[in-house]
Every structure is written in C-alpha cells, then in structure tokens.
Amino acid sequence: METREITVRVTPEAARIYEAASEQDRRKIDLLLSLQISGIAQPPRPLEQVMREASAEAQARGLTPEILNDLLDER
C-alpha cells in the first residue's frame, strides 16, 4: 500500500503515546488513523457501521483485541 506522510495535531498525551510505541504499533495506529480519515470522505453512514467497518479492516490487517487493549492501556 502506498502511503504519504502528513502532519496531524494531537494532544501532548497522544503524541507521547505514539512516540513511545513500537514501530509495529505505530504502523497499526497509522492504519487506524488512515481508515478514519478515509471514512470522512465517504457518504454519511451511521457511526456504528463506520466503527464496524474500521474494526473489520483493522482486524484483517492484524490488529487484535489484545493489541488494541495494550495500546489503549498505555495512556
């Protein structure tokens, strides 16, 4: 998958978590963010549907509930 680098403003805490994450976890965070941004350009859909689709895509790319919990617990 081709990617481009952008700058995104986040809270200091979010930046600290991202900077402390492993390269593998950063790639997963990047993917989740990319999916969320891409979803904004789609026709309006119920939030629940968007969340299900983002979850399915993330899981298909290797994000497990355990990894997600670890990422969320790091805050």
Stockholm file with secondary structure:
# STOCKHOLM 1.0

chainA/1-75         METREITVRVTPEAARIYEAASEQDRRKIDLLLSLQISGIAQPPRPLEQVMREASAEAQARGLTPEILNDLLDER
#=GR chainA/1-75 SS CCCCCCCCCCCHHHHHHHHHSCHHHHHHHHHHHHHHHHHHTSCCCCHHHHHHHHHHHHHHTTCCHHHHHHHHHTC
#=GC SS_cons        CCCCCCCCCCCHHHHHHHHHSCHHHHHHHHHHHHHHHHHHTSCCCCHHHHHHHHHHHHHHTTCCHHHHHHHHHTC
//
